[in-house]
Amino acid sequence: MSVEPLVPETRVLAIASHVGTPQSKGTKTSAEEISDLYTGLKQSHLTDFDIMLTGYAPNAEAVDAIGAIGRDLKLKASTRTGSFFWGASSNTASILLSEVEITSPSDLIDAITRLHKNHRIPHIIVTSVRFDPSSPVIYVVGSTSCADGSPRLFKIDVPAIDCFFSGTGDMFAALTVVRLREAVSDEGLSATKSWRSPDDVDALDLPLAKATEKVLGSMHTILEKTKLARDAELEKMSGPQGAFEKDSEKRIHLRKTKAAEVRLVRNLADLRWPAIEHRAQALGTRERWNSAKIRQPTDQPERDLYHLTPEKTFFGSPCAAEPSRSPYAVFQLCHDLYLRRINLKSSAPHMH
């Protein structure tokens, strides 16, 4: 007997333009062309999106065009509170919107505060923060604003992996959308404007903090496995005669990039059951990087699912995968797993 999923089918608009390799063919999509594509969707009455995911934008004009699309979709959903979510992964957007170059913890906190207050962005995550290039740890810093726009800051320390990965920003954004939606639903905030928790909720108890812990649990494990597979593949490429070392610098870079493709599909278990080893720590509005209060794990079992300079910023506002690294591909994979979990729980309560 089939069971209707508790979460409805989700329609996603994905916009990204970063290929992740040192060469490509074709033309760069201009801001005007982005706007024209959306106009075509509107004219065909195909803009009933639940979620918009945006990745790398090459310039300010493209950011403006994407922003206009987001505002239009938000306006269309204004009669259905909490029915539209816009997730973005873009360093360009973070600098342009906050007007802050992030070079220190105080700069980062200032940028997040400005994004909350000046642009009314309720949920923000900045990933891969490392102010000392030699540091073995990178930081992920997030915040959900209070009603007055003040931040509720948290950070998560994650061991750095000595490897270049392409597509992780889009992967992070897509996973965060799914996990945040799950956490928001658990807290009964799905119909709340901006999915914002009441002001008395501590930073460590925010759905965004809980979602980020799960996202990093999945990503760190998958990236560690990708690094091992990448090293083994490069070792095979080198061969007994050292042919790999004789290749041109460009070809070596391309082969290394290909070898470091994120092993997502073959590690689905790590998406469904993330090993949460890195916990959120509360931050004040000052630089308390070494004395932050850590959220303690709960007794509840984890539920299954469905690098930097501050280089990637995730903006959340309800209003590299394998074989595809597109944010939509990652989101769709995770969302399908999430719906599968809901169906299993509904049809067989004894299953875990």
Disulfide bonds with the S-S distance in Angstrom:
none
